[in-house]
């Protein structure tokens, strides 16, 4: 039993392997994956497995395999300012990565069946906002989570630009899912054992594309045994940002531009070549059947005509290696949060500085 790509020693190496295998194909998706460490969403005793291309489940907590999340993020074709609904939002890992792309004027909602998982997701979100330097490199669309069965969403809810469902959808619920989409929107979900992308091209027109053969646990059907009535799920209202919040976003954006201009004046083009590390050989494998616990099983990528010229079972991909350097030279400098330093140096009252920093810890 193995993953679609080799395991990484850390989050960056895992992302490198996903890029090598063409699961991550766009810069926006790569930036989001690198900004949030997958291990932060694991319980401490299971973090040794965080950078393997495998799903993980403990009780009600579940994370899909990195290759699955990569395909989902690419298929959603996310852009700043869009609205996103995550059905079965789980730990919030995917919702947080999406939030980095949506930016401050997007909408980011999640529905999760289990209340204990909602609490876990909120803890992980709070940890990311307070401690991660990646938070200051992006303007974040913070996800909002509600508890309930995603098959009982109130019929008067707003429609969304992008929708993802993280459990197997039965054919009988396909139209229900489609109706959550705006015209022009994209829905990604496991449907009839295929990860499927559906684009709403008109009020009653759809385009469907099968992406990947998968087998998720099916959606849990609503249980009305207690009351006999449906418990409608009311999604969060789309809130209008306050003038104070808009000012904070604008000020932070202006400071980031100043930092970028200063970097350009120092380096000529604003880009410093990062230290290059010796890369090991990456073994790329075509994905065959992978069985995982009771939550998710995924199989081989659906073949495309372009795959015909590249159908070997194992490909050894060797990249040019830099000359080896001494271990002391391989240690990168500690990261510097230039935005934080710049804000703290401003001639402003401390409470205003901390407001601009979202009251984050150093």
C-alpha positions as a LaTeX table, in Angstrom:
\begin{tabular}{lrrr}
\hline
Residue & $x$ (\AA) & $y$ (\AA) & $z$ (\AA) \\
\hline
Unk1 & 0.00 & 0.00 & 0.00 \\
Unk2 & 1.50 & 3.32 & $-1.04$ \\
Unk3 & 0.69 & 6.85 & $-2.03$ \\
Unk4 & 0.58 & 8.49 & $-5.42$ \\
Unk5 & 3.83 & 10.36 & $-4.70$ \\
Unk6 & 6.81 & 9.81 & $-2.44$ \\
Unk7 & 6.67 & 10.99 & 1.15 \\
Unk8 & 8.40 & 14.21 & 2.08 \\
Unk9 & 10.64 & 15.01 & 5.01 \\
Unk10 & 8.74 & 18.25 & 5.54 \\
Unk11 & 5.84 & 20.18 & 4.04 \\
Unk12 & 7.92 & 21.81 & 1.29 \\
Unk13 & 9.32 & 18.49 & 0.12 \\
Unk14 & 5.83 & 17.01 & 0.00 \\
Unk15 & 4.74 & 19.93 & $-2.19$ \\
Unk16 & 7.82 & 19.44 & $-4.40$ \\
Unk17 & 6.78 & 15.82 & $-4.94$ \\
Unk18 & 3.19 & 16.78 & $-5.75$ \\
Unk19 & 4.50 & 19.24 & $-8.33$ \\
Unk20 & 6.81 & 16.63 & $-9.83$ \\
Unk21 & 3.85 & 14.29 & $-10.28$ \\
Unk22 & 1.70 & 17.09 & $-11.78$ \\
Unk23 & $-0.89$ & 17.07 & $-9.00$ \\
Unk24 & $-0.07$ & 20.72 & $-8.25$ \\
Unk25 & 0.06 & 22.65 & $-11.52$ \\
Unk26 & $-0.59$ & 26.33 & $-10.78$ \\
Unk27 & 1.27 & 28.93 & $-8.74$ \\
Unk28 & $-1.73$ & 29.99 & $-6.63$ \\
Unk29 & $-2.35$ & 26.42 & $-5.48$ \\
Unk30 & 1.34 & 25.86 & $-4.78$ \\
Unk31 & 1.55 & 29.02 & $-2.66$ \\
Unk32 & $-1.48$ & 27.98 & $-0.62$ \\
Unk33 & $-0.10$ & 24.48 & 0.02 \\
Unk34 & 3.31 & 25.84 & 1.07 \\
Unk35 & 1.77 & 28.47 & 3.35 \\
Unk36 & $-0.07$ & 25.98 & 5.59 \\
Unk37 & 1.86 & 23.12 & 7.12 \\
Unk38 & $-0.18$ & 19.93 & 6.85 \\
Unk39 & 1.33 & 18.63 & 10.10 \\
Unk40 & $-0.35$ & 21.46 & 12.03 \\
Unk41 & $-3.69$ & 19.73 & 11.42 \\
Unk42 & $-2.57$ & 16.39 & 12.88 \\
Unk43 & $-2.72$ & 15.36 & 16.50 \\
Unk44 & 0.75 & 15.47 & 18.01 \\
Unk45 & 1.16 & 11.69 & 18.28 \\
Unk46 & 0.44 & 11.20 & 14.56 \\
Unk47 & 2.56 & 13.96 & 13.05 \\
Unk48 & 5.22 & 11.53 & 11.81 \\
Unk49 & 2.77 & 10.57 & 9.04 \\
Unk50 & 1.81 & 14.12 & 8.06 \\
Unk51 & 4.01 & 14.29 & 4.95 \\
Unk52 & 3.02 & 10.95 & 3.49 \\
Unk53 & 0.60 & 10.93 & 0.59 \\
Unk54 & $-2.01$ & 9.09 & 2.63 \\
Unk55 & $-5.33$ & 9.96 & 4.18 \\
Unk56 & $-5.55$ & 10.08 & 7.98 \\
Unk57 & $-8.47$ & 9.36 & 10.28 \\
Unk58 & $-8.76$ & 9.41 & 14.05 \\
Unk59 & $-12.26$ & 9.23 & 15.50 \\
Unk60 & $-14.30$ & 11.81 & 13.60 \\
Unk61 & $-11.21$ & 13.76 & 12.51 \\
Unk62 & $-10.20$ & 13.10 & 8.93 \\
Unk63 & $-7.78$ & 14.44 & 6.33 \\
Unk64 & $-7.79$ & 13.30 & 2.72 \\
Unk65 & $-4.52$ & 12.40 & 1.00 \\
Unk66 & $-2.47$ & 15.36 & $-0.30$ \\
Unk67 & $-2.88$ & 14.23 & $-3.91$ \\
Unk68 & $-6.67$ & 14.36 & $-3.51$ \\
Unk69 & $-6.60$ & 17.87 & $-2.04$ \\
Unk70 & $-4.26$ & 18.94 & $-4.86$ \\
Unk71 & $-6.67$ & 17.75 & $-7.52$ \\
Unk72 & $-9.58$ & 19.41 & $-5.73$ \\
Unk73 & $-7.80$ & 22.77 & $-5.41$ \\
Unk74 & $-6.78$ & 22.72 & $-9.06$ \\
Unk75 & $-10.25$ & 21.72 & $-10.25$ \\
Unk76 & $-11.96$ & 24.50 & $-8.26$ \\
Unk77 & $-10.08$ & 27.16 & $-10.26$ \\
Unk78 & $-10.13$ & 29.55 & $-7.31$ \\
Unk79 & $-9.81$ & 33.31 & $-7.74$ \\
Unk80 & $-9.82$ & 36.24 & $-5.28$ \\
Unk81 & $-13.25$ & 37.47 & $-4.27$ \\
Unk82 & $-15.20$ & 34.27 & $-4.98$ \\
Unk83 & $-17.59$ & 32.55 & $-2.56$ \\
Unk84 & $-16.79$ & 29.00 & $-1.44$ \\
Unk85 & $-18.83$ & 26.33 & 0.36 \\
Unk86 & $-17.10$ & 23.27 & 1.82 \\
Unk87 & $-19.51$ & 20.41 & 2.58 \\
Unk88 & $-17.88$ & 18.18 & 5.18 \\
Unk89 & $-15.32$ & 20.82 & 6.13 \\
Unk90 & $-13.57$ & 18.60 & 8.70 \\
Unk91 & $-10.37$ & 19.99 & 10.19 \\
Unk92 & $-10.56$ & 23.20 & 8.16 \\
Unk93 & $-7.26$ & 22.46 & 6.39 \\
Unk94 & $-8.75$ & 22.76 & 2.90 \\
Unk95 & $-10.93$ & 25.74 & 3.86 \\
Unk96 & $-7.89$ & 27.61 & 5.19 \\
Unk97 & $-5.88$ & 27.01 & 2.01 \\
Unk98 & $-8.86$ & 28.21 & $-0.03$ \\
Unk99 & $-9.09$ & 31.30 & 2.20 \\
Unk100 & $-5.55$ & 32.32 & 1.27 \\
Unk101 & $-6.58$ & 32.51 & $-2.39$ \\
Unk102 & $-10.03$ & 34.09 & $-1.92$ \\
Unk103 & $-8.59$ & 37.10 & $-0.12$ \\
Unk104 & $-10.38$ & 39.57 & 2.16 \\
Unk105 & $-13.41$ & 40.07 & $-0.09$ \\
Unk106 & $-14.28$ & 36.42 & $-0.61$ \\
Unk107 & $-16.79$ & 34.23 & 1.25 \\
Unk108 & $-15.60$ & 31.04 & 2.94 \\
Unk109 & $-18.21$ & 28.79 & 4.58 \\
Unk110 & $-18.09$ & 25.20 & 5.80 \\
Unk111 & $-20.67$ & 22.68 & 7.00 \\
Unk112 & $-19.55$ & 19.81 & 9.24 \\
Unk113 & $-21.72$ & 17.07 & 10.75 \\
Unk114 & $-19.70$ & 16.49 & 13.94 \\
Unk115 & $-19.56$ & 19.23 & 16.58 \\
Unk116 & $-16.27$ & 17.92 & 18.03 \\
Unk117 & $-14.65$ & 18.31 & 14.61 \\
Unk118 & $-15.96$ & 21.88 & 14.39 \\
Unk119 & $-14.21$ & 22.66 & 17.69 \\
Unk120 & $-11.01$ & 21.04 & 16.42 \\
Unk121 & $-11.19$ & 23.10 & 13.22 \\
Unk122 & $-11.68$ & 26.34 & 15.16 \\
Unk123 & $-8.65$ & 25.56 & 17.34 \\
Unk124 & $-6.49$ & 24.93 & 14.28 \\
Unk125 & $-7.75$ & 28.10 & 12.59 \\
Unk126 & $-7.00$ & 30.16 & 15.69 \\
Unk127 & $-3.50$ & 28.65 & 15.87 \\
Unk128 & $-2.83$ & 29.55 & 12.22 \\
Unk129 & $-4.04$ & 33.14 & 12.58 \\
Unk130 & $-2.11$ & 33.79 & 15.79 \\
Unk131 & 1.19 & 32.08 & 15.05 \\
Unk132 & 1.85 & 31.55 & 11.34 \\
Unk133 & 3.98 & 34.05 & 9.42 \\
Unk134 & 2.08 & 32.94 & 6.31 \\
Unk135 & $-0.92$ & 34.85 & 7.62 \\
Unk136 & 0.90 & 38.14 & 7.03 \\
Unk137 & 1.98 & 37.14 & 3.51 \\
Unk138 & $-1.65$ & 36.91 & 2.35 \\
Unk139 & $-4.91$ & 38.73 & 2.89 \\
Unk140 & $-6.98$ & 35.93 & 4.38 \\
Unk141 & $-10.64$ & 35.03 & 3.97 \\
Unk142 & $-11.32$ & 33.47 & 7.33 \\
Unk143 & $-13.59$ & 30.41 & 7.12 \\
Unk144 & $-16.81$ & 30.20 & 9.12 \\
Unk145 & $-18.05$ & 26.75 & 10.14 \\
Unk146 & $-21.55$ & 25.59 & 11.08 \\
Unk147 & $-22.68$ & 22.24 & 12.46 \\
Unk148 & $-25.24$ & 20.19 & 10.59 \\
Unk149 & $-25.97$ & 17.72 & 7.83 \\
Unk150 & $-25.06$ & 19.19 & 4.45 \\
Unk151 & $-28.12$ & 17.51 & 2.91 \\
Unk152 & $-30.35$ & 19.73 & 5.04 \\
Unk153 & $-29.16$ & 23.18 & 3.99 \\
Unk154 & $-31.97$ & 25.71 & 4.10 \\
Unk155 & $-33.53$ & 26.17 & 0.64 \\
Unk156 & $-33.32$ & 29.95 & 0.97 \\
Unk157 & $-29.52$ & 29.93 & 1.30 \\
Unk158 & $-27.39$ & 31.93 & $-1.09$ \\
Unk159 & $-25.69$ & 30.20 & $-4.00$ \\
Unk160 & $-21.91$ & 29.94 & $-4.26$ \\
Unk161 & $-19.23$ & 30.34 & $-6.91$ \\
Unk162 & $-17.37$ & 27.22 & $-5.78$ \\
Unk163 & $-18.59$ & 24.15 & $-3.88$ \\
Unk164 & $-16.70$ & 21.07 & $-2.70$ \\
Unk165 & $-18.18$ & 17.99 & $-1.05$ \\
Unk166 & $-15.77$ & 15.72 & 0.83 \\
Unk167 & $-17.98$ & 12.62 & 0.95 \\
Unk168 & $-19.43$ & 10.32 & $-1.68$ \\
Unk169 & $-22.54$ & 11.81 & $-3.28$ \\
Unk170 & $-25.29$ & 9.44 & $-4.36$ \\
Unk171 & $-26.82$ & 10.01 & $-7.78$ \\
Unk172 & $-30.12$ & 10.97 & $-6.16$ \\
Unk173 & $-28.45$ & 13.99 & $-4.54$ \\
Unk174 & $-26.67$ & 15.26 & $-7.65$ \\
Unk175 & $-29.31$ & 17.89 & $-8.49$ \\
Unk176 & $-29.38$ & 19.06 & $-4.85$ \\
Unk177 & $-25.65$ & 19.75 & $-5.04$ \\
Unk178 & $-25.91$ & 21.47 & $-8.42$ \\
Unk179 & $-28.53$ & 23.88 & $-7.10$ \\
Unk180 & $-26.01$ & 25.24 & $-4.59$ \\
Unk181 & $-24.05$ & 26.75 & $-7.50$ \\
Unk182 & $-24.33$ & 30.12 & $-9.17$ \\
Unk183 & $-24.32$ & 30.23 & $-12.95$ \\
Unk184 & $-20.66$ & 30.06 & $-13.94$ \\
Unk185 & $-19.82$ & 28.23 & $-10.72$ \\
Unk186 & $-17.84$ & 25.02 & $-10.22$ \\
Unk187 & $-18.80$ & 22.02 & $-8.10$ \\
Unk188 & $-16.24$ & 19.32 & $-7.24$ \\
Unk189 & $-17.46$ & 16.13 & $-5.57$ \\
Unk190 & $-17.06$ & 12.34 & $-5.54$ \\
Unk191 & $-19.91$ & 11.08 & $-7.73$ \\
Unk192 & $-20.32$ & 7.42 & $-8.70$ \\
Unk193 & $-16.74$ & 6.65 & $-7.60$ \\
Unk194 & $-15.23$ & 9.44 & $-9.68$ \\
Unk195 & $-13.97$ & 12.80 & $-8.45$ \\
Unk196 & $-16.13$ & 14.95 & $-10.70$ \\
Unk197 & $-15.99$ & 18.60 & $-11.77$ \\
Unk198 & $-19.33$ & 20.13 & $-12.76$ \\
Unk199 & $-19.51$ & 23.64 & $-14.21$ \\
Unk200 & $-22.84$ & 25.44 & $-14.33$ \\
Unk201 & $-22.86$ & 27.10 & $-17.75$ \\
Unk202 & $-26.47$ & 28.33 & $-17.60$ \\
Unk203 & $-29.63$ & 28.15 & $-15.47$ \\
Unk204 & $-30.21$ & 24.58 & $-16.66$ \\
Unk205 & $-26.94$ & 23.81 & $-18.45$ \\
Unk206 & $-23.95$ & 21.89 & $-17.09$ \\
Unk207 & $-20.57$ & 20.61 & $-18.18$ \\
Unk208 & $-19.20$ & 17.52 & $-16.44$ \\
Unk209 & $-15.63$ & 16.24 & $-16.32$ \\
Unk210 & $-14.38$ & 13.11 & $-14.56$ \\
Unk211 & $-11.03$ & 13.80 & $-12.89$ \\
Unk212 & $-9.96$ & 10.87 & $-10.76$ \\
Unk213 & $-11.25$ & 7.44 & $-9.77$ \\
Unk214 & $-12.03$ & 7.52 & $-6.04$ \\
Unk215 & $-14.19$ & 5.82 & $-3.47$ \\
Unk216 & $-15.26$ & 7.98 & $-0.54$ \\
Unk217 & $-17.53$ & 6.99 & 2.32 \\
Unk218 & $-21.04$ & 8.11 & 1.32 \\
Unk219 & $-22.79$ & 11.14 & 2.72 \\
Unk220 & $-24.64$ & 10.35 & 5.93 \\
Unk221 & $-28.38$ & 10.56 & 5.39 \\
Unk222 & $-30.39$ & 12.86 & 7.68 \\
Unk223 & $-31.86$ & 11.13 & 10.72 \\
Unk224 & $-35.32$ & 12.36 & 11.69 \\
Unk225 & $-36.08$ & 9.56 & 14.14 \\
Unk226 & $-36.08$ & 11.85 & 17.18 \\
Unk227 & $-38.37$ & 14.65 & 16.07 \\
Unk228 & $-39.59$ & 13.49 & 12.68 \\
Unk229 & $-38.68$ & 16.93 & 11.34 \\
Unk230 & $-35.79$ & 18.15 & 9.25 \\
Unk231 & $-33.16$ & 20.22 & 11.07 \\
Unk232 & $-32.38$ & 22.89 & 8.52 \\
Unk233 & $-28.81$ & 24.13 & 8.35 \\
Unk234 & $-28.62$ & 27.91 & 8.15 \\
Unk235 & $-25.38$ & 29.10 & 6.62 \\
Unk236 & $-23.65$ & 32.24 & 7.93 \\
Unk237 & $-24.90$ & 35.50 & 6.42 \\
Unk238 & $-22.61$ & 37.26 & 3.98 \\
Unk239 & $-21.32$ & 40.06 & 6.21 \\
Unk240 & $-20.33$ & 43.51 & 5.01 \\
Unk241 & $-16.94$ & 44.54 & 6.35 \\
Unk242 & $-16.80$ & 47.58 & 8.61 \\
Unk243 & $-15.02$ & 50.76 & 7.51 \\
Unk244 & $-12.43$ & 50.11 & 10.23 \\
Unk245 & $-11.71$ & 46.65 & 8.86 \\
Unk246 & $-11.50$ & 47.96 & 5.29 \\
Unk247 & $-9.01$ & 50.58 & 6.46 \\
Unk248 & $-6.85$ & 47.87 & 8.06 \\
Unk249 & $-6.85$ & 45.86 & 4.83 \\
Unk250 & $-5.89$ & 48.94 & 2.81 \\
Unk251 & $-3.10$ & 49.97 & 5.21 \\
Unk252 & $-1.60$ & 46.48 & 5.29 \\
Unk253 & $-1.75$ & 46.35 & 1.50 \\
Unk254 & 0.05 & 49.69 & 1.20 \\
Unk255 & 2.77 & 48.58 & 3.62 \\
Unk256 & 3.30 & 45.37 & 1.64 \\
Unk257 & 3.76 & 47.41 & $-1.54$ \\
Unk258 & 6.36 & 49.59 & 0.21 \\
Unk259 & 8.20 & 46.49 & 1.43 \\
Unk260 & 8.19 & 45.08 & $-2.11$ \\
Unk261 & 9.49 & 48.35 & $-3.58$ \\
Unk262 & 12.27 & 48.50 & $-0.98$ \\
Unk263 & 13.24 & 44.91 & $-1.80$ \\
Unk264 & 13.36 & 45.74 & $-5.51$ \\
Unk265 & 15.60 & 48.74 & $-4.93$ \\
Unk266 & 18.04 & 46.61 & $-2.93$ \\
Unk267 & 18.22 & 43.60 & $-5.24$ \\
Unk268 & 17.48 & 45.13 & $-8.61$ \\
Unk269 & 14.47 & 42.94 & $-9.33$ \\
Unk270 & 13.07 & 42.26 & $-5.90$ \\
Unk271 & 13.87 & 38.57 & $-6.05$ \\
Unk272 & 16.64 & 36.92 & $-4.13$ \\
Unk273 & 17.78 & 33.53 & $-5.24$ \\
Unk274 & 17.00 & 31.19 & $-2.33$ \\
Unk275 & 19.68 & 28.75 & $-1.24$ \\
Unk276 & 19.55 & 25.63 & $-3.37$ \\
Unk277 & 19.51 & 22.29 & $-1.65$ \\
Unk278 & 20.65 & 19.02 & $-3.04$ \\
Unk279 & 17.55 & 17.26 & $-4.31$ \\
Unk280 & 17.15 & 13.55 & $-3.94$ \\
Unk281 & 15.74 & 11.42 & $-6.72$ \\
Unk282 & 11.95 & 11.57 & $-6.87$ \\
Unk283 & 10.23 & 8.35 & $-7.76$ \\
Unk284 & 6.99 & 9.03 & $-9.60$ \\
Unk285 & 4.41 & 6.28 & $-9.69$ \\
Unk286 & 1.17 & 5.88 & $-11.57$ \\
Unk287 & $-1.46$ & 5.47 & $-8.86$ \\
Unk288 & $-3.06$ & 2.07 & $-8.60$ \\
Unk289 & $-5.67$ & 1.01 & $-6.05$ \\
Unk290 & $-5.09$ & 2.34 & $-2.55$ \\
Unk291 & $-7.26$ & 1.11 & 0.32 \\
Unk292 & $-7.63$ & 3.35 & 3.37 \\
Unk293 & $-9.63$ & 2.65 & 6.52 \\
Unk294 & $-13.36$ & 3.22 & 6.36 \\
Unk295 & $-13.39$ & 6.78 & 5.11 \\
Unk296 & $-11.80$ & 6.83 & 1.72 \\
Unk297 & $-10.33$ & 4.61 & $-0.96$ \\
Unk298 & $-8.83$ & 6.05 & $-4.10$ \\
Unk299 & $-7.63$ & 4.40 & $-7.26$ \\
Unk300 & $-5.79$ & 5.20 & $-10.47$ \\
Unk301 & $-5.92$ & 8.52 & $-12.25$ \\
Unk302 & $-8.32$ & 8.43 & $-15.18$ \\
Unk303 & $-6.25$ & 8.09 & $-18.31$ \\
Unk304 & $-6.01$ & 10.82 & $-20.91$ \\
Unk305 & $-4.78$ & 10.49 & $-24.48$ \\
Unk306 & $-1.73$ & 12.48 & $-23.46$ \\
Unk307 & $-0.83$ & 9.73 & $-21.02$ \\
Unk308 & $-0.20$ & 7.22 & $-23.81$ \\
Unk309 & 3.34 & 8.41 & $-24.36$ \\
Unk310 & 4.15 & 8.28 & $-20.68$ \\
Unk311 & 2.69 & 5.01 & $-19.39$ \\
Unk312 & 5.55 & 3.33 & $-17.65$ \\
Unk313 & 4.80 & 2.10 & $-14.15$ \\
Unk314 & 7.86 & 3.68 & $-12.60$ \\
Unk315 & 9.74 & 6.76 & $-13.71$ \\
Unk316 & 12.98 & 7.79 & $-12.14$ \\
Unk317 & 13.16 & 11.55 & $-12.47$ \\
Unk318 & 16.59 & 12.85 & $-11.68$ \\
Unk319 & 17.05 & 16.57 & $-11.51$ \\
Unk320 & 20.44 & 18.22 & $-11.79$ \\
Unk321 & 22.05 & 18.36 & $-8.40$ \\
Unk322 & 24.04 & 21.24 & $-7.07$ \\
Unk323 & 27.44 & 20.61 & $-5.63$ \\
Unk324 & 27.25 & 19.44 & $-2.07$ \\
Unk325 & 27.95 & 22.05 & 0.51 \\
Unk326 & 28.86 & 21.83 & 4.14 \\
Unk327 & 25.95 & 21.23 & 6.55 \\
Unk328 & 26.40 & 24.67 & 8.07 \\
Unk329 & 25.78 & 26.25 & 4.65 \\
Unk330 & 22.50 & 24.40 & 4.19 \\
Unk331 & 20.80 & 26.05 & 7.14 \\
Unk332 & 18.59 & 28.90 & 5.89 \\
Unk333 & 18.38 & 32.14 & 7.83 \\
Unk334 & 15.42 & 32.42 & 10.19 \\
Unk335 & 12.44 & 33.93 & 8.35 \\
Unk336 & 11.81 & 37.62 & 8.86 \\
Unk337 & 8.27 & 38.98 & 9.06 \\
Unk338 & 8.86 & 42.28 & 7.32 \\
Unk339 & 5.24 & 43.38 & 7.60 \\
Unk340 & 5.28 & 42.97 & 11.36 \\
Unk341 & 8.59 & 44.82 & 11.69 \\
Unk342 & 7.35 & 47.68 & 9.53 \\
Unk343 & 4.07 & 48.04 & 11.45 \\
Unk344 & 5.82 & 48.02 & 14.82 \\
Unk345 & 8.20 & 50.75 & 13.62 \\
Unk346 & 5.36 & 53.11 & 12.67 \\
Unk347 & 4.79 & 56.21 & 14.89 \\
Unk348 & 1.38 & 54.96 & 16.00 \\
Unk349 & $-0.16$ & 54.13 & 19.38 \\
Unk350 & 0.46 & 50.53 & 20.39 \\
Unk351 & $-3.24$ & 49.53 & 20.35 \\
Unk352 & $-3.48$ & 50.63 & 16.70 \\
Unk353 & $-0.31$ & 48.70 & 15.81 \\
Unk354 & $-1.70$ & 45.55 & 17.38 \\
Unk355 & $-5.00$ & 46.06 & 15.58 \\
Unk356 & $-3.13$ & 46.25 & 12.26 \\
Unk357 & $-1.43$ & 42.97 & 13.21 \\
Unk358 & $-4.74$ & 41.29 & 14.14 \\
Unk359 & $-3.42$ & 41.04 & 17.71 \\
Unk360 & $-1.18$ & 38.18 & 16.59 \\
Unk361 & 1.61 & 36.73 & 18.68 \\
Unk362 & 5.16 & 37.21 & 17.44 \\
\hline
\end{tabular}
